[in-house]
Amino acid sequence: MNNGKSFYPTLIGSLAVGLVALVALYLSPDTPLIAQLLGGLFGGILLVHVFMNLTIYKNIFKRRTTQLGLQAITNAALVLAIIVVVNLIVSNYDIKKDITKNKIHTLSEQSIKVLAGLKGDVVLKAFVNPTQVQEFENIFSKYTYYSKLLKREFIDVDKDPLSVQKYNIRTAGTVIIESGDRSSRLENLSGPDDPKLEEKLTNAIISVTKGGKKKLYCLSGHGERLLSDTGREGFSEIKGALESGRYQVEELIILEKGEIPKDAEILMVAGPKSEFMPQEYQAMESFLRAGGKMMFMVEPTSPKSVRDFLMKFGADWKPKKVVLETNSLQQLAGGNPLTPIVTNYDRNHEITRDSKQLTLFPISTPVEKAAKTPEGETVTSLFSSSAKSLETDLQGDRVKVNQATDRKGPLSLALAISGPVKKKEEAEKASEFRMIVVGDSDFASNQARQFGMNADLFQNMLSWLAQEEDLIAIRPKSAGESQFDITEQRSRVINLASIIVAPLIMFVSGVWVWVSRRRR
């Protein structure tokens, strides 16, 4: 041991050698031998220094100030270690939380289920200008977060003319979705603010992963809703949504074809007003008995013969009967008692299990399970009117209310029916037939489908009919405006908190720490 005269020279010398070792390693990373030799010399000098000045170090570590300093260093190192560990966890597990009011940055359950069910790689190729890359990255990241099988590529339309020519790209902003040998194209996207962006992109992913499109025929010739009608009561928006997704849609007149085409997956009857011919009923029944799928939307003014057809499948409907709703929710429908607002859903059926929003059914008619249903069939009421509703008579364009005799609610407004295919050769094609009967067709019209979850409910019905229950879910709410108004009183509270309260807390904390240390 020495008297301390060599304390600083040996310490400074060892640190100098260590510094030179680090510089050598930085300047010559390919020849680490020099740095290693200098590092060994640094360690040797430091050990000699500590041994020669062991008494001094013992005295230093006995001091209270040194102990407090070491404690502070230890605490800082512990906090740093925690931060490093947390960052490592976050880097491996990407966790996001959408705190916006209407969850505008969160995908719908439908989209999440589609992504969770991916079996192979899906590539999103965005043909963009450099200024559009971040915009599409924000869109795609919502999808890639839920599946590692989803890949994204950005192709500069100015720098890669061969790819532009190969994919026949007309405008920047086009997205090509590919999976295996199947592809889908999205054009004319209006960016992240497009209200139908998620629907378009999810439908495109479905179309390339679920195989070919299904054929849906919409019956016509009896005053049904028209797919070509762009008015308030038309079904043009339904046609657009279906064709951009899983379906090919075509109108059908059975008497012209003589039968329902063999490629028909789903048959839709939307509010017939005139009588069917016997051969049409026979064609529809044969279609169902062979494992077909049908959505039959009936109106109070639909022909009486429809009742006999529906009864064969366990659905009870009476013509000229309407639902009169008197609950408080009718204010949302302009106070119209003939437009029920539905909140009562069957929570056990795939179609309505996750239904949490309101639906609207203008001038609807009750459709209920028959007292006696065919053997082997399952008939389920999907939703109903409130307990304050009435089943009343429709006479012309008016209703005749009789509180004493009118049947009180809740009244079933839709049925889901399924049953076995009886013929063995037909059972090989489909194990069961499926049918949905709704006591209204207006709910899917261009006007009404914008209300609540009307459009989602219709889509869920089709997904169930197509036996694609994994696609049934509710899309997120549209973005809403959230604001915080700064009143004079709130302004004073903010000023008080920032100018006085926060500094005062820091000052009191400092005084408390100083007093605590003085008492030790």
C-alpha positions in Angstrom: 0.0 0.0 0.0 1.2 3.5 -0.6 0.5 6.9 0.9 -1.7 8.0 -2.0 0.9 9.8 -4.1 0.4 7.4 -7.0 -3.4 7.5 -6.7 -4.1 10.0 -9.5 -1.2 9.2 -11.9 -2.1 5.4 -12.1 -5.8 6.1 -12.3 -5.3 8.7 -15.1 -2.9 6.4 -16.9 -5.3 3.4 -16.8 -8.2 5.6 -18.1 -6.0 7.0 -20.9 -5.0 3.5 -22.0 -8.7 2.4 -21.9 -9.6 5.5 -24.0 -6.9 4.7 -26.6 -8.2 1.1 -26.7 -11.7 2.3 -27.6 -10.4 4.7 -30.2 -8.4 1.9 -31.8 -11.4 -0.4 -31.9 -13.5 2.3 -33.5 -10.9 3.3 -36.1 -9.8 -0.3 -36.9 -12.7 -2.7 -36.3 -11.3 -5.2 -38.8 -8.0 -5.5 -36.7 -9.2 -5.9 -33.1 -5.9 -7.3 -31.9 -4.5 -3.8 -31.1 -7.6 -2.9 -29.2 -7.5 -6.2 -27.3 -3.9 -5.6 -26.2 -4.6 -2.1 -25.1 -7.7 -3.3 -23.3 -5.6 -5.9 -21.4 -3.1 -3.3 -20.5 -5.9 -1.0 -19.3 -7.3 -3.8 -17.0 -3.8 -4.6 -15.6 -2.9 -1.0 -14.8 -6.4 -0.6 -13.2 -6.0 -3.7 -11.0 -2.5 -2.5 -9.9 -3.9 1.0 -9.1 -6.7 -0.5 -7.0 -4.3 -2.8 -5.1 -1.9 0.0 -4.4 -4.7 2.3 -3.1 -6.9 -0.2 -1.4 -6.9 1.7 1.9 -8.0 4.9 0.2 -10.9 3.1 -1.5 -12.0 1.5 1.8 -12.2 4.9 3.4 -14.0 6.3 0.4 -16.7 3.5 0.5 -17.2 4.1 4.2 -18.4 7.7 3.6 -22.1 8.3 3.7 -22.0 10.5 0.6 -20.4 7.6 -1.4 -23.0 5.2 -0.2 -25.8 7.5 -1.2 -24.1 8.1 -4.6 -23.8 4.3 -5.2 -27.4 3.9 -4.2 -28.4 6.5 -6.8 -26.3 4.9 -9.5 -27.8 1.5 -8.6 -31.3 2.8 -8.9 -30.5 4.6 -12.2 -29.0 1.3 -13.5 -32.1 -0.6 -12.4 -34.4 1.9 -14.1 -32.3 1.7 -17.3 -32.4 -2.1 -17.2 -36.2 -2.0 -16.9 -36.5 0.4 -19.8 -34.3 -1.8 -21.9 -36.3 -4.9 -21.1 -39.6 -3.2 -21.8 -38.2 -2.0 -25.2 -37.2 -5.5 -26.0 -40.6 -6.8 -25.2 -42.3 -4.1 -27.2 -40.0 -4.7 -30.2 -41.1 -8.3 -30.3 -44.7 -7.9 -29.4 -46.4 -5.0 -31.2 -49.2 -3.8 -29.0 -51.5 -1.0 -30.1 -54.5 0.6 -28.4 -57.1 2.7 -30.2 -58.3 5.4 -27.8 -60.4 7.4 -30.3 -64.0 7.8 -29.5 -65.4 5.7 -32.3 -62.4 3.4 -32.8 -61.7 4.9 -36.3 -58.2 3.3 -36.4 -59.4 -0.2 -35.5 -60.4 -2.8 -38.1 -63.9 -4.4 -37.8 -64.3 -7.8 -36.4 -65.2 -9.0 -39.9 -61.8 -7.9 -41.2 -59.9 -9.3 -38.2 -61.6 -12.7 -38.7 -60.7 -12.8 -42.4 -57.0 -12.0 -41.5 -57.0 -14.6 -38.7 -58.2 -17.2 -41.2 -55.6 -16.7 -43.9 -53.9 -19.9 -44.9 -51.3 -18.5 -47.3 -49.5 -15.4 -48.2 -51.4 -12.4 -49.5 -49.5 -9.5 -51.1 -50.8 -5.9 -51.3 -49.1 -4.1 -54.1 -49.6 -0.4 -54.1 -48.7 1.5 -57.3 -48.1 5.0 -55.9 -46.2 8.2 -56.2 -43.5 8.9 -53.5 -45.9 11.3 -51.8 -48.5 8.5 -51.4 -46.3 5.9 -49.7 -46.9 7.0 -46.1 -50.7 7.3 -46.8 -50.9 3.7 -48.0 -48.5 2.5 -45.3 -50.9 3.8 -42.7 -53.7 1.9 -44.3 -51.8 -1.4 -44.8 -50.4 -1.4 -41.3 -53.8 -1.8 -39.8 -54.0 -5.1 -41.7 -50.4 -6.4 -41.4 -50.7 -5.9 -37.6 -53.2 -8.9 -37.5 -51.4 -11.3 -39.8 -47.8 -12.0 -40.8 -49.1 -13.7 -43.9 -50.1 -10.3 -45.3 -47.3 -8.6 -47.2 -47.1 -5.1 -48.6 -45.1 -3.7 -51.5 -44.9 -0.1 -52.8 -44.1 0.3 -56.5 -43.1 3.7 -57.8 -45.1 4.3 -61.0 -42.4 6.6 -62.3 -39.4 4.3 -61.7 -40.9 0.9 -62.5 -42.6 1.2 -65.9 -42.4 -2.5 -66.6 -44.5 -3.4 -63.5 -47.0 -0.6 -64.5 -47.3 -2.2 -68.0 -47.5 -5.7 -66.6 -50.4 -4.9 -64.3 -52.0 -2.4 -66.7 -52.0 0.4 -64.2 -53.8 3.5 -65.4 -53.6 5.8 -62.3 -51.4 6.1 -59.3 -53.1 4.8 -56.1 -54.1 1.5 -57.6 -53.8 -1.5 -55.3 -53.3 -5.1 -56.6 -54.1 -7.9 -54.2 -52.5 -11.3 -55.0 -52.7 -14.7 -53.5 -51.3 -17.6 -55.4 -52.6 -17.4 -59.0 -55.6 -15.2 -58.0 -55.6 -11.4 -58.0 -58.0 -8.5 -57.4 -57.7 -4.8 -58.3 -58.8 -1.7 -56.4 -58.9 1.6 -58.3 -60.1 5.1 -57.6 -59.5 4.9 -53.9 -60.0 8.3 -52.2 -57.4 7.6 -49.5 -57.7 6.8 -45.8 -60.8 9.0 -45.5 -62.7 6.8 -48.0 -65.8 5.6 -45.9 -65.8 2.3 -47.8 -62.0 1.7 -47.8 -62.0 -1.1 -45.3 -65.0 -2.8 -47.0 -63.3 -2.6 -50.4 -59.9 -3.9 -49.2 -61.3 -6.7 -47.0 -63.6 -7.8 -49.8 -60.7 -7.9 -52.2 -58.7 -10.1 -49.8 -61.7 -12.4 -49.4 -62.0 -12.7 -53.2 -58.4 -13.9 -53.7 -58.4 -16.3 -50.7 -61.9 -17.8 -50.8 -61.8 -18.9 -54.4 -64.3 -18.0 -57.1 -67.3 -15.8 -56.7 -70.7 -17.1 -55.8 -73.6 -16.6 -58.1 -76.6 -14.8 -56.6 -79.8 -14.4 -58.6 -82.4 -11.7 -57.7 -85.9 -12.7 -58.7 -87.9 -10.2 -60.8 -91.2 -10.0 -62.6 -93.4 -9.6 -59.6 -92.8 -6.0 -58.6 -89.6 -6.8 -56.6 -86.9 -4.3 -55.8 -84.7 -3.7 -58.8 -80.9 -4.0 -58.6 -80.6 -1.3 -61.3 -82.8 1.2 -59.3 -80.5 4.0 -58.0 -83.4 5.7 -56.2 -84.1 5.7 -52.5 -86.1 2.4 -52.7 -83.7 0.7 -55.1 -81.1 -2.0 -54.5 -78.3 -0.5 -56.6 -76.0 0.0 -53.6 -76.5 -3.6 -52.5 -75.5 -4.8 -56.0 -72.3 -2.7 -55.9 -71.3 -4.0 -52.5 -72.0 -7.6 -53.5 -70.1 -7.4 -56.8 -67.1 -5.8 -55.2 -66.9 -8.8 -52.8 -67.9 -12.5 -53.0 -70.8 -12.5 -55.5 -71.8 -12.2 -59.1 -75.3 -10.7 -59.2 -77.9 -11.2 -61.9 -81.7 -10.7 -62.1 -83.8 -13.8 -62.9 -87.2 -14.3 -64.4 -88.0 -18.0 -63.7 -90.7 -18.2 -66.5 -88.1 -17.2 -69.1 -85.5 -19.7 -68.0 -88.0 -22.5 -67.1 -86.0 -23.2 -64.0 -83.5 -21.8 -61.5 -80.0 -22.0 -63.1 -77.7 -24.8 -61.9 -75.0 -22.2 -61.0 -77.3 -20.4 -58.5 -75.8 -20.3 -55.0 -78.3 -18.0 -53.5 -81.8 -16.9 -54.6 -83.1 -13.5 -53.4 -86.7 -12.5 -53.5 -87.1 -8.8 -52.5 -90.6 -7.7 -51.7 -92.9 -9.3 -54.4 -96.2 -7.5 -55.0 -97.9 -9.7 -57.6 -98.8 -13.4 -57.7 -96.4 -16.2 -58.6 -97.2 -18.9 -61.0 -97.4 -22.5 -59.6 -94.4 -23.5 -61.6 -92.4 -20.7 -60.0 -93.2 -21.9 -56.6 -92.3 -25.4 -57.6 -88.9 -24.3 -59.0 -88.1 -22.4 -55.7 -89.1 -25.4 -53.6 -87.1 -27.8 -55.7 -84.1 -25.4 -55.4 -84.3 -25.4 -51.6 -85.0 -29.1 -51.2 -81.8 -29.7 -53.3 -79.7 -27.8 -50.8 -80.2 -24.3 -52.1 -80.0 -21.0 -50.2 -82.7 -18.4 -50.3 -83.5 -15.0 -48.8 -87.2 -14.2 -49.0 -88.1 -10.6 -48.1 -91.9 -10.3 -47.7 -94.1 -7.2 -47.5 -97.5 -6.6 -45.9 -98.8 -6.3 -49.5 -97.2 -9.4 -50.9 -99.5 -12.0 -52.5 -101.5 -14.3 -50.3 -100.1 -17.4 -52.0 -96.7 -16.6 -50.5 -98.0 -17.8 -47.1 -98.6 -21.3 -48.3 -95.1 -21.5 -49.7 -93.5 -20.2 -46.5 -95.6 -22.5 -44.3 -93.9 -25.5 -46.0 -90.7 -24.5 -44.4 -92.0 -23.6 -40.9 -92.5 -19.8 -41.4 -95.9 -18.3 -40.5 -96.8 -15.0 -42.2 -100.2 -13.3 -42.6 -100.8 -10.8 -45.4 -102.1 -7.3 -44.7 -100.6 -7.3 -41.2 -98.1 -4.6 -40.1 -96.1 -3.8 -37.0 -97.2 -0.7 -35.1 -94.3 0.4 -32.8 -95.0 2.8 -29.9 -91.7 2.7 -27.9 -89.6 5.8 -27.3 -87.0 4.9 -29.9 -89.5 5.8 -32.7 -88.3 9.4 -32.4 -85.2 8.2 -34.3 -87.5 7.2 -37.2 -89.1 10.6 -37.2 -91.8 9.4 -34.9 -93.3 7.1 -37.5 -94.9 4.1 -35.7 -94.8 2.0 -38.9 -91.0 2.0 -38.9 -89.9 -0.2 -36.0 -86.4 0.4 -34.5 -85.1 -3.0 -33.5 -82.8 -3.7 -30.5 -83.9 -7.2 -29.6 -81.6 -9.7 -31.3 -81.1 -13.5 -30.8 -77.6 -13.6 -29.1 -77.2 -17.3 -29.9 -77.5 -17.2 -33.7 -74.4 -16.5 -35.9 -76.2 -13.8 -37.8 -77.1 -11.6 -34.8 -74.7 -12.8 -32.1 -72.6 -9.6 -32.2 -75.4 -7.2 -33.1 -75.1 -4.2 -30.9 -76.5 -1.3 -32.9 -80.0 -0.3 -34.0 -81.7 -1.5 -37.2 -84.7 0.0 -38.9 -87.5 -1.8 -40.8 -90.0 0.6 -42.6 -93.5 -0.8 -42.9 -92.7 -4.3 -41.7 -94.9 -7.3 -41.3 -94.5 -10.0 -38.6 -92.8 -13.3 -39.6 -92.9 -16.0 -37.0 -92.2 -19.6 -36.4 -95.1 -21.8 -37.4 -96.9 -23.7 -34.7 -95.8 -26.9 -36.4 -92.5 -27.1 -38.2 -91.3 -29.8 -40.6 -89.3 -32.7 -39.1 -85.6 -32.1 -38.9 -85.8 -28.4 -39.6 -84.5 -25.6 -37.3 -86.4 -22.3 -37.3 -85.0 -19.4 -35.3 -86.4 -15.9 -34.8 -83.5 -13.5 -35.4 -84.9 -10.3 -34.0 -88.2 -8.8 -32.9 -90.1 -5.5 -32.2 -90.5 -4.2 -28.7 -93.1 -5.2 -26.1 -94.9 -2.0 -26.8 -95.6 -2.9 -30.5 -98.9 -4.2 -32.0 -99.8 -6.4 -34.9 -102.5 -4.5 -36.7 -104.4 -4.6 -40.0 -103.4 -2.7 -43.1 -106.4 -1.4 -45.1 -105.3 0.3 -48.3 -102.7 2.9 -47.3 -104.0 3.1 -43.7 -103.8 1.0 -40.6 -106.8 0.0 -38.5 -105.8 -0.2 -34.8 -107.9 -2.1 -32.3 -106.2 -2.1 -28.9 -108.6 -4.8 -27.6 -107.9 -7.3 -30.4 -104.5 -6.4 -31.9 -101.8 -8.9 -30.9 -99.2 -7.3 -28.6 -95.4 -7.6 -29.1 -92.7 -8.5 -29.1 -93.3 -9.6 -32.7 -90.7 -11.6 -34.7 -89.6 -9.8 -37.8 -87.2 -12.4 -39.3 -86.5 -16.2 -39.3 -83.5 -18.3 -40.1 -84.4 -21.7 -41.3 -82.3 -24.7 -42.0 -83.1 -28.3 -42.8 -81.7 -31.5 -44.2 -81.6 -32.5 -47.9 -83.7 -35.6 -48.3 -82.5 -37.1 -51.6 -79.2 -38.9 -51.3 -77.8 -37.7 -54.6 -78.6 -34.1 -53.8 -77.2 -34.5 -50.3 -73.8 -35.0 -51.9 -73.9 -31.4 -53.2 -75.1 -29.8 -49.9 -75.8 -31.2 -46.5 -78.7 -28.8 -45.8 -80.8 -26.0 -47.3 -80.9 -22.6 -45.7 -83.5 -19.9 -45.9 -84.0 -16.5 -44.3 -87.4 -14.9 -44.3 -87.6 -11.2 -43.4 -90.8 -9.2 -42.9 -89.5 -6.2 -44.8 -87.4 -5.4 -47.9 -87.1 -1.7 -47.3 -84.4 -2.3 -44.7 -81.9 -3.2 -47.5 -82.9 -0.3 -49.8 -80.5 2.5 -50.8 -82.0 4.8 -48.2 -82.6 2.6 -45.2 -79.3 0.5 -45.4 -77.4 3.6 -44.3 -79.1 3.5 -40.9 -77.4 1.9 -37.9 -76.2 -1.6 -38.8 -78.8 -2.3 -41.6 -76.1 -2.9 -44.2 -74.1 -5.1 -41.9 -77.2 -7.2 -41.0 -77.9 -7.8 -44.6 -74.3 -8.8 -45.3 -74.4 -11.2 -42.2 -77.5 -12.8 -43.6 -75.8 -13.5 -46.9 -72.7 -14.8 -45.2 -74.8 -17.3 -43.2 -76.7 -18.4 -46.3 -73.4 -19.0 -48.1 -72.1 -21.0 -45.1 -69.3 -18.5 -44.5 -70.0 -17.8 -40.9 -66.4 -16.8 -40.3 -67.1 -13.6 -42.2 -70.0 -12.6 -40.0 -69.3 -9.5 -37.8 -70.1 -5.9 -37.4 -68.0 -3.2 -39.2 -66.7 -0.3 -37.1 -68.6 2.9 -36.7 -67.8 5.8 -39.0 -65.6 8.5 -37.7 -67.3 11.0 -35.6 -66.3 14.4 -34.4 -64.9 14.7 -30.9 -64.2 18.1 -29.4 -63.2 19.7 -26.2 -64.6 23.2 -25.7 -62.3 25.6 -23.8 -64.6 27.7 -21.7 -63.4 30.6 -19.5 -63.7 28.4 -16.4 -61.8 25.5 -18.0 -59.1 28.0 -19.1 -58.6 29.2 -15.6 -58.3 25.6 -14.3 -55.7 24.8 -16.9 -53.7 28.0 -16.1 -53.9 27.3 -12.4 -52.7 23.7 -12.8 -49.8 24.5 -15.1 -48.6 27.8 -13.6 -49.1 27.2 -9.9 -50.1 23.6 -8.9 -47.4 21.7 -10.9 -44.4 24.0 -9.8 -45.7 23.9 -6.2 -45.8 20.1 -6.2 -42.2 20.0 -7.5 -41.1 22.5 -4.8 -42.8 20.7 -2.0 -41.2 17.4 -3.2 -37.8 18.9 -3.2 -38.2 20.4 0.3 -39.4 17.0 1.6 -36.4 15.2 0.2 -34.0 17.8 1.7 -35.6 17.6 5.1 -35.6 13.8 5.1 -31.9 13.7 4.3 -31.1 16.3 7.0 -32.8 14.1 9.6 -30.6 11.1 8.9 
